[in-house]
Amino acid sequence: MIEEVIKVLLVDDQPLLRMGFRLILEGEEDVHVVGEASDGIEAVRQVEALQPDVVLMDVRMPGMDGIEATKQITDSGSDARVIILTTFDLDEYAFSGLQAGASAFLLKDVAPSELVHAVRLVASGDAVVAPRVTQRLLETYVRGGVVPGHSPTSHRDPLLDELTPRETEILTTIAEGLSNAEIAHKFFLSEATVKTHVRRILSKLQLRDRVQVVVYAYETGLVVPSNPDY
């Protein structure tokens, strides 16, 4: 018996794409598509009305785009986690989506099994999808200064002073794209201990999830972009 069902909202202006995602997700016992929206305005309304756990959000839509919709959803205090849908892995819109508060991004041609895995991962709060691609995306746009209005700051965030030396070390490794298992191996810790540290880091820095830690580290200059072409 399934104890908890993940509620998903599909947001895309292409009905066929929404139908495809619905068919994939509805085939899982622990996932239920609670609604669909064709633009950002409708998405924001549906999130408030349906209280989904996960929103699959296209970025390029008429009217309100997915970036603004994501920002409004996260700013509203909703518990819904947003996954940005994009066509290219190194995409300015995907970067902007992460800045706006999205928990992850996926390519639109993602394999069905990867889509389901990502929805489950994000719903659980362990919201890193393709962490090394996320890192490369951030390095590309932070280094290049491509995104309008974005510039990394050299001012130290006073919230960083709340972290212990170990938490600061782990924060840096999260920003480098390491998984909990890799962090545990690096510092000779158990994965349970690493998860505890991650939860404390999120709480102290007032961040939603791990991918927001990565964005934070680059935007505050805590991690300096290296060579994105690895």
Disulfide bonds with the S-S distance in Angstrom:
none
